[in-house]
Amino acid sequence: MARRPRPVDPTAGPVQAFAHDLRNLREKAGSPTYRALAHRAGYSAATLSEAARGQRRPSLDVTLAFVGACGGDVDEWRLRWHDLAAETSTEPTRAPDPQSPKASGPPSPPESPAPQRARPRRWPRRRVLVVVAVVLVVLASGLVLVPRIWFPAGSQQAGCPGAEPGAFTGLTYTFTRVRAAAALSAPVSRTVPAGCTVTFAGYCLGDTVMDETSGTPDTRWFILPGGDVMASGVVHGNPPHTLGPSSCAGNVAPPTAIQLTVSQNGTELRLQASGQGIKIVGFTALRTNDSDGPRWRQLAFTAAPAFETHWQPDRSPTAPAPQQSITIAAVACLGGDGPTTVIDARTLQPDDPEHGTPTTLSATALDAATRSACQYPVS
């Protein structure tokens, strides 16, 4: 049984009040465990737990990661943290957890809770006096300065990038780190809150990131104007199928070759794939006994290092009629709904499925097979 956290008295001081409100935010998010929050935020469970302990002021990065993982208003809490820093200026700021961001994977939570405000924005008396003083100085000097974070463009919430021309758009569905290169170890240049519509100039290929909604791997990184990148796994939306990958800092080469191997163990077939540059493989089979004609059906969607699946044609919904040949294919994928034309299709005979015949598909069949193999798996 989990140990109950020690209570925090919000009246004991500004740090305790801040930690108390972080705890309330976590409770509103459904009281996820700190281990689950760590999976979402990219900081260790110990670091996040300490942020809500009320013993010292957490760093800004840890605070925003905590809030983002709980679906809170990141920009509101950014202002609150600066208020806290001003009130506790003699207290040293805690450095971020040296283990974060996690090298073993992206901030890949189960689906994040819907964004919600932790509490209405407060304007402490000290801030009001400072703002008034600044306004008076600005008016006296004849300058007009409008902080963009207070007046975001259009209908976007505070902290979202402004609208720019690009190749496609996507919607961030969690607190998102923008990096200088397509690697989880690359420096974070800035952050984007959940619910932002972001314009992308293109996409490149990099480290594999688990998609936060589907739980499937994805190697695509979306390129923002200016060259920084954002992992596809934290964005709703995909590039057009007609758009190929571009280059970016830290990119990897696209897949160039794939080979399908089939072995038999009783009634079960073991499908394996290998090749050059492949990180994700989809397997698909052609169902020939559908009433509405032949159709490709996905068998598996797999990530490195083991590109294999086990399939029993006689029990599978994609099974052909008895004593008919079977056409199957292995396809190199970039992510969910990210097919390539790197494919190995083979026709297997019932009496000798291990020695399939390489099959050349028509343009229509190639498109159908690759899309089927690389689609988001249907549960």
N, C-alpha and C positions, 0 to 999 in steps of 0.2 A: 504494500500500500504506500502511495506517495506521501512524503512528509509535507505537512501543511506549512506554507511560508510564514515566517515571523511577521506579525502585524506591523504596519507602518502608521505612525501618528501624523496625519497631515498638518496638525497644528504645531509640530515640533520645529518646523523651519522650512525654508523654500525647497531644499533638496528632498526632504521627506514628502512635502506636498506634491512635488514633481513625480516622485516614485509612486506615490499613492494613485495619482491620475494615470500613470502608465499601467498599473495593475488593473484599474477600472477599465481601461481600454482593452486590455487582454481579456477581461471577463466578458465585455460586450462582444468580443470576437468569438466567444464560445469556450473560453478558458483552454486554449490549446496548450499542450505541454511545451516546456522550453526546448525540448528536443525537436518538436515539430516546428516551433518558431525558428530555431537555428537552421533547419532545412530550408525555410522560406527566406530568412534574412541574410544568410551567408556569414553569420557570426556564431561563435560557439554558444551552447546552452548556458555555460557558466557566465559568459560575458553578458548575455541578455538578462539572466537572473539577477546579476549584480546591479544592472541598470535600474531594476525595480526594487532593489533592497533598501534604498534610501540612506546609504552610508556615505556616498560621495556622488558628485555630479558625473553622469556618464558623458562620454564624448558625443559630439554632434552626430558623427557617422553612425555610432551605435544607436543613438536615439531615433534617428530617421529610419534605420533598418528595422528597429523594434516596431515603430509606428506603422511602417509600410507593411510589415508582415501581419499586423493586426487589422489592416484595412483602414487605418486612421488617416486624418488629413495631415500629410507630410509638411505642407507649407505652414499650417497653423502651429505645428509642433516645432518647426524651425524657429519661428518667432518666439515661442515660449522658451526654447532652449537659450536663445540670446538674452531674454529677460532674466533667466536663471543665472546665466554667466555674469550678467551685470550685477546681480545681487550677491553673488558668491565669488567676486573677482579675486579674493585672496586665497581661494581654494584651487589647487592645481587641477587642470583638466586631465581626466584619465585617457591614456593612449588607447587606440583601438586594439582589439585582440590580435596578437601577431599571427594567430592561426587563420585569420579571415582576410579576404574572402576564401571560402573553402576551395582547395585545389581539386578535391575529388569530385566536384560536380557543381552545377549552377545553382542559383537560388531556385530549386525545383520543388515547390510545395505541392501538396494536393491543392485543389482549386482554392484560391484565396477568398476570404469572406468579402462580401460586398463592402466597398469603401463607406465609411461612416465617420461623422465628426465626433471627436472625443468630447468636446464641449465647445460652447460658443467662444469665439476669440475675445480675449481680454486685453484691455489697454491699461496697463498699470500707470499710476500717476506719474512716475518718473519718465516713462516713455512719452506721455502726453506733453510734459514740460519740455522734453528734448525736441520733440517734433515741432512744437510751437516756436521754440528758439531757432531751429533750423529754417523754418518758413520765414521768420522775420529777417534772418540774415540773407536768405535768398532774395526776398523782395527788396531789401535794401540795396543789394548789389545789382539788381536788374536782371537776374538770371531766372530761368524757369527750369526746374529739374523735377521730373516725374519718375520715381522708381518703377521700373517695369513690373517688378514682382507684385506690386500692390494693384496694378491696373493691367492685367493680362489682355492680350489682343483677342478680339472676337469673343466667342462663348467658351473658350478653353479655360479650365481652372488654372489657378496660379501655379507657376512652375512648369507648365507645358511649353514645348517649343512653339514658336510662331509658325504660321502657315507659309510654306515655300513651295516653289515648283519642284516636281519630282516624278519618278516613274510609277510609284504606288504609295498607298498609305496603310497604316496599321493602327490598332488600338492597344495601348499598354494595359494589361490586366493585373499588374502588380507593381510594387515599387521596383523600378528598373535602373540598373547601372549601365551607363554608357561608357564604353571602353575605347582605348586608343588603338587596339588591335583585336583581331578575331580569336582571342584566347582568354580563358578564364583567369590566367595569371597576369593579364595585361593591366596597366594602370587604369583606374576609374577616373574619367575626366569630369563627369557630372552625373547627376541622377535625374530621373523623370518619374513623377508620381503616377499612380494608377489612373486609368480613365483618360489618358491623353491621346488624341489623334495625331500621329506623327507621320511626316512625309519622308520617304526614303528615295535616294537617288539610284539605288540598285541593291544588289546583294553579293556577298562573297562567301567562301567556304572556310570554316575554321574548326575549332574544338567542338565536339559533340555535346549538345545541351539537351536535357530532358524537357520536353514540352510540359508546361505546368498544367494544362487542361487535359490533354490526352494521355500524358505519361509516356509518350513515345519519343525516341531520339530524333535530333535535328542538327544538321551541320551548317545550316544557313545562318549568316549574320547579315543584318540589314544595315546598309550604309547610309548615314545621315549626311546632309549637305555639310561639307567641311571635312569629311573623311572619317570621323569617328563611327563606331559601329555598335549595334545593339543585337543581342541574341534573338533569333527568331522564336525561341522557345518561350519568351515572355511577352509575345505580341500576338494579338488576334489579327489574322490576315496573312496572305501569302503573295509572293510576286506572281505576275501573269505567267502562264505556262510558256509564252513565247519569249520571255526574258531569261537570258542565260547569266551565269555568274560572272562578276567582274573581279578585278584585283583589289586588294586592300592590305593594310598592314597586318602581317601575321597570317595571311591566307594560306590555304593548302591547295594542292592541285586537285582537280575534279577526277572522278573515277574514269579509267580508260579501258579496262578489260574485266570480264567476269567469266567464270567457268562453273558450270553446274555438274555435280557428281551425284549419282543415284546408286544406292545400295539397298538390298532387300534382306529383311529378317522376318520370315514367315509371310504374313499378309501385310506387313508394314513396310513402307518405303522410307528410307532416310535420305533427305535432300540436303546437300552441302554446297556451299559456294566459296570460291576464292577468286582472287584477281588483284589488279593494281588500283590503288587509290580508293578502294571501297571501304566505307564505314557503316553503311546501312544497306541491308538487302531485303527485298520483298520477294516472296515466292507466290506463284499463281498457277492455276490449272484451267484448262479450257473444258467447260461443261458442254457436252454435245447433245445431251438428251433433254434439254429444256424445251418446253412446248413453244416458246417464242424464238427458238433458234440458239445457236452456239453462244455461250457467254463465258467470259473469264471471271474466275472467282479467286479472291485472295486466300492463300493458305497460311501465310505467316509474314510478320514484319519484324526483322531481327537486327540487332546491332552488334558491333565488334565486342569481343574477339571471336565469338562462335557464330558463324553464319550457317545455321542448320535448323531443320525442323523434321519432325516425324509425321508421316501421313499414311492413313489407311484408306486407299481408294474405295474399297468395298463398303466402308462405313461413312465416307465423307459425303456431304451434300453436293460436292463437285464430281461425284463418281460418274463415269460414262456407263453406257450399257455394257453388259458382260461381253467378254471376248473382243472388245474394241480397243484400239490404240488410245493412248493417253498423251496429250500435249501439255507439257508443263514448262515453266520458265522461271529463271532467277534474274532479277533486275537490280541494278545499283540505284539506290534512292538517295536523295539529298535530305529528305525528311518526309513528314506526312504531306501528301499531295505534292510531293517534289520528285516526280519521276525523271529518269534520264533515258537515253536510247542505248545505254550500255546493258545489253541483255544476252542471255544464252537460253534459247528455246530448244527443247528436244521432244521428239515423239517417241514414247515408250511402247513396246509391244508387251501384251499380257504374259507371254511365255518367256520373255527375257528383258525385264524392265531395267536391268543394270547397264545395258548397252543401247542407250537411246540414240536416235538418229538426229543430228543437228537439223533444225528446221528454220527456214527463212520465212518470215512473216511479211504479209503485205503491209502497206503503210497504215491502212485502217486497223488491221489486227495488231500491229506493233503499238499503235497509240492505245488501243484498248487494253492490251496486255500490260504495258508499262504503268498505265494509270491504275489498273486493278492491283498490281503488285505493290505499288507505293502509296495507296490510299491510307488514310487513317484507319486503323483496324476497327471493324464493326463488332461491338460486343454483343 
